[in-house]
Amino acid sequence: MTLAERIQQHWRAPTAVSLALTPLSLVYGLVTKLRKAAYICGVLKIYRFDIPVVVVGNLTVGGTGKTPFVMTLAEQLKTRGWRPGIVSRGYRGSVAEAELVPADGDPRHFGDEPVLVARKTGLPVAVAKRRAQAVEKLLQESVDIVISDDGLQHYAMGRSAEIVMVDGIEGLGNGFLLPAGPLREPPARLASADIRVRRGGQASAGEYSVSAALGSARNLVSGEEVSLDEFRDAPLAALAGIHRPERFFGLLRQHGLKISAHPFPDHYQFSADDIPAETTVLMTEKDAVKCGRFASDRCWSVAQVTEIPGELVDELENVIHQRGKSI
């Protein structure tokens, strides 16, 4: 276990370790506040655009289901007549300057989530270390709205609306800023978001509730799609290199599947040796984009489905129409 993983064990509630780290959190908080003030005062440049930019982010380190939410949101906006494009930093990829992500792109270069989004949505997806450059790249693709997968704290990128996602189980952890807790910004930052979304658990007043469910399974070699019910009588191995992999395993068990669980770190770069031998293997779609080049016909990816209330999209459109271009 790494030092970072040991520290993260103390993020769910105040402990002696997290309290000992609070001086560092105070320094982190001061730097964060000064940096944000520099953008507000014009010392650091904010790049603004002639089309709406919607940021989907969170306050905590780790996943809150942003990428599945972004894909569903983009699809819903498309059905309403928008032409969405999606930007990402391409975490753990090697992209520096802005690049468009092809559906058959290498996740080792572009990052696993951008490749997944490009394949699943068929929409233009751009990756860059500086998200503002990725937005500029998408402007060449005739999009009329951009959704940023993460980037709430990337203040150089102007935005028309902010959607902040909160994990319904973990919440804001112990409420401390990094490194004493999981927060990138203070809890008060939630109040400035245009739309707040709680993934799982009970939504508070003023929040929308969304939940994750599993869809069909797709064979990584043949492309065949089947219901998860087809696997109920078979011995199964399940692997997941995502934040909180136990959630994926729990959803599989809720379907009545008997699995042996194989958790890996988030964004893990799989090799053929990581695939359990001589058994059917189920994995997340994010992991599947990294396993396709060496997968056998025993390997299946399981779709994650996120349903978004129509009222949320209505509110988002209202915010966009009131503000127009990015601010």
Rosetta blueprint (number, residue, H / E / L):
1 M L
2 T L
3 L H
4 A H
5 E H
6 R H
7 I H
8 Q H
9 Q L
10 H L
11 W L
12 R L
13 A L
14 P L
15 T L
16 A H
17 V H
18 S H
19 L H
20 A H
21 L L
22 T H
23 P H
24 L H
25 S H
26 L H
27 V H
28 Y H
29 G H
30 L H
31 V H
32 T H
33 K H
34 L H
35 R H
36 K H
37 A H
38 A H
39 Y H
40 I H
41 C H
42 G L
43 V L
44 L L
45 K L
46 I L
47 Y E
48 R L
49 F L
50 D L
51 I L
52 P L
53 V E
54 V E
55 V E
56 V E
57 G E
58 N L
59 L L
60 T E
61 V L
62 G L
63 G L
64 T L
65 G L
66 K H
67 T H
68 P H
69 F H
70 V H
71 M H
72 T H
73 L H
74 A H
75 E H
76 Q H
77 L H
78 K H
79 T H
80 R L
81 G L
82 W L
83 R L
84 P E
85 G E
86 I E
87 V E
88 S E
89 R L
90 G L
91 Y L
92 R L
93 G L
94 S L
95 V L
96 A L
97 E L
98 A L
99 E E
100 L E
101 V L
102 P L
103 A L
104 D L
105 G L
106 D L
107 P H
108 R H
109 H H
110 F H
111 G L
112 D H
113 E H
114 P H
115 V H
116 L H
117 V H
118 A H
119 R H
120 K H
121 T H
122 G L
123 L L
124 P L
125 V E
126 A E
127 V E
128 A L
129 K L
130 R L
131 R H
132 A H
133 Q H
134 A H
135 V H
136 E H
137 K H
138 L H
139 L H
140 Q H
141 E H
142 S L
143 V L
144 D L
145 I E
146 V E
147 I E
148 S E
149 D E
150 D L
151 G L
152 L L
153 Q L
154 H L
155 Y L
156 A L
157 M E
158 G L
159 R L
160 S L
161 A E
162 E E
163 I E
164 V E
165 M E
166 V E
167 D E
168 G L
169 I L
170 E L
171 G E
172 L L
173 G L
174 N L
175 G L
176 F L
177 L E
178 L L
179 P L
180 A L
181 G L
182 P L
183 L E
184 R L
185 E L
186 P L
187 P H
188 A H
189 R H
190 L H
191 A H
192 S H
193 A L
194 D L
195 I E
196 R E
197 V E
198 R E
199 R E
200 G L
201 G L
202 Q L
203 A L
204 S L
205 A L
206 G L
207 E E
208 Y E
209 S E
210 V E
211 S L
212 A E
213 A E
214 L E
215 G E
216 S E
217 A E
218 R E
219 N E
220 L L
221 V L
222 S L
223 G L
224 E L
225 E E
226 V E
227 S L
228 L H
229 D H
230 E H
231 F H
232 R L
233 D L
234 A L
235 P L
236 L E
237 A E
238 A E
239 L E
240 A E
241 G L
242 I L
243 H L
244 R L
245 P H
246 E H
247 R H
248 F H
249 F H
250 G H
251 L H
252 L H
253 R H
254 Q H
255 H L
256 G L
257 L L
258 K L
259 I E
260 S E
261 A E
262 H E
263 P E
264 F L
265 P L
266 D L
267 H L
268 Y L
269 Q L
270 F L
271 S L
272 A H
273 D H
274 D H
275 I L
276 P L
277 A L
278 E L
279 T L
280 T E
281 V E
282 L E
283 M E
284 T E
285 E H
286 K H
287 D H
288 A H
289 V H
290 K H
291 C H
292 G L
293 R L
294 F L
295 A L
296 S L
297 D L
298 R L
299 C E
300 W E
301 S E
302 V E
303 A E
304 Q E
305 V E
306 T E
307 E L
308 I L
309 P L
310 G H
311 E H
312 L H
313 V H
314 D H
315 E H
316 L H
317 E H
318 N H
319 V H
320 I H
321 H H
322 Q H
323 R H
324 G L
325 K L
326 S L
327 I L
